[in-house]
Amino acid sequence: QVQLVESGGGLVQPGGSLRLSCAASGSIFSINAMGWYRQAPGKQRVLVATITSGGNTNYADSVKGRFTISRDSAKNTVYLQMNSLKPEDTAVYYCNADKVRTILTMRDYWGQGTQVTVSS
């Protein structure tokens, strides 16, 4: 059984910073890409940033230059450093692990989500 456990969300003032973490646990052989998505109230879930097993990154235009995604493949953990936060960054942030290979399956997994609120 593979689980993704997120941490690091919370309330922060505009201009502040937060760091999200997501650790994948279980009998994992490999993970293709890991990433972060977010869903604001009344809106669809959208991509924030992804990072492949080779370290290639992709960011939504709205977070480029402010957010940095990184990955510790040995720990199956992905991080999202969020700087210069804006009220429009307020959302539930979800961790995703793409093409997780175990002894029996290869499939995607999602974390339970962590709330990020940017407000004064």
C-alpha positions, 0 to 999 in steps of 0.5 A: 500500500502506497501513501502520500503524506503532506505537511507544511501548510498553514496561514501566512501573510502576503509576501511570506513563505511556506515550505510544503513536503510530501513523503511517499511510503510503501514498497516502492520500486520507482516513481516517475514524476512527483508534483504539486497541484492546487484547488481553490474554492469553486475552481478546478484542480490545477498544476502548480509544479512537477519534477521528474526522476531526472530532475526536470521541472515544470511550473505554472506561469502564475508561480514561476520565479516564486515557487521552487520544487525539489525532490529527494529521490532516495526518500521518495519525498518532494518539496515545494518552497513557496516565496512571495505568497499572494492571496490568490495562492490560497488553495488546498495543495495536493501532492501527486506521484506519477507512475509509482511502480510496486511489485504488483502495480504501476499507478498514480497516487494523490495525497490528502491535501494541505490547506494554504491560506494567504491573508493579512 
